Amino acid sequence: MLNRHNPGEVRIISPSSSLASISEEIRGIATKRLNNLGFKVSIGKYALETNSLGTSAVKYRVNDLHEAFSDPNVKLILAARGGYYENEILPHLDYDLIKGNSKPFCGFSDNTALLNALYSKTGNVSLHGPNFSCFGMLKGFEYTLEYFERCLFNETSYDITASNYWINDPWYLNQNNLKINVSEGYSVISAGKAEGILLGGNLSTLNLLQGTTYFPNLNKAMVLIEDDSELTDSSLRRLMNSLLQQKEISNSQGLIIGRFENSNQHLRKTLIEIIKDSQYFEGKPIIADVDSGHTIPNLTLPIGGLVKIDTSSSTMLTILR
């Protein structure tokens, strides 16, 4: 955990899409918000490099990641944003260097690749939470910020209370006119109580790791899944069944499902049907509509950390560390 009164330096890197795709206005807001938390913000040497795919050469992204882990002044590493190509850097990373300089890396979406690879190869806990770009929100960021701080600075366990609102607008296009939806909290798909190591994240990205040494061992795990508006019914069915066919899934402890976006709310029903038909999670706790993923707000959750689901509790979800 970081020192709340002197958290140190946060390094912004671009292991997926380039920082250059984020406007200077949003970068400025994000930097100021992190400064207000006490962080000194630094930018990776190649974070603004970009090519025709909106990312940068593998060697540049690897260099910035290694530099961030090697620098003793850097206490937190924050991904600029998500994207599509992060899994291509995984074979080129020095996992011994990373393990010997353990510090949290935070991001979501395509950053699921790195979050789970770091745990699989080093045992380090990383954070499935807001990217740097998310800190550029003018409004509707309070809940995200609250649980970002709790995850970084709490040394003891804590409950997560569901947000009472959620937003699906592309906020970066219009910061002042966001549609605020009322949240009814978590949905219980299957009742129960269990503890497990939290693993997973974005379903499409997680499945890219199957068959590699970067795919996490789901035995005794609490599995987190979410996805974005690019998902279709057919792709969800294929992706979810592929995950369910991993040999350790039957020994997992439970399932946490992030909130679906407005444009693919119908997929929620499809996903629940797939899960129930598979019977792999029968008798295990499953909660849905959790504030994690591609809607706002966005929880910070410890990939590799111990979590508990208890559907009889008013909060249902607890971070045990």
C-alpha angles and dihedrals in degrees: 000000000000128000107260092207095046110017094167128211128348116202119210113211135169109226089157123018121006126269085229089077090067116083120246089241093058091043089054094051091046093049093049092049092052090046088054088057088056098258125137105221121219130176125224115250093246100028092112095046112115139177136188090289093053093250133080139245116298091241092057094050092046091048093053092047093050091046092051093051093043097050109091091203092062110088099168133029117207125193114230092223143312128274137143115285110058096112090068092070095054098087091052099055124108100230093181089058090048094047091049092052101042116187133141122275114199132199143097142218108037087009086074085087094062096037092059096037091054091053094044094049102034110014089237118148115236131184128251096204147105121337119226090262090061091062087066093074113118096196137025094028100110098096092045090051093047094057093039087060093044093052094047100041107028116099094185134056119280139186123242115224115203116250116253092221141037137192130207101175120117088252095187089068096053117014096181105047110054124156108234114209122201112242120215091198129243122344118224109224094169124010123229149093128261145144128218148146108279113238136160132042127175106031097212092051096041091056091057087071096058112122093019132099088248096067109103123241104250095196107128089356130143101226121218120197133175136148143186140249093277090074119105131195092255095047092047091052092050095044096046094047090049089055092046090054093061107114097236097049094090088061095050118117104226147320135258115195120199121222117277120230121252093257093057105033087124088068090067090070091045092051094050090050091052093049094048093045091052092055089204090120096040110141092010127110117262124180127182138190091050115164095249128113135013101358127072131286103043123201123218108231127179113244102209092021127116116257136175134213117200112169091189090064122088090233097037096192126072132177107219094180 
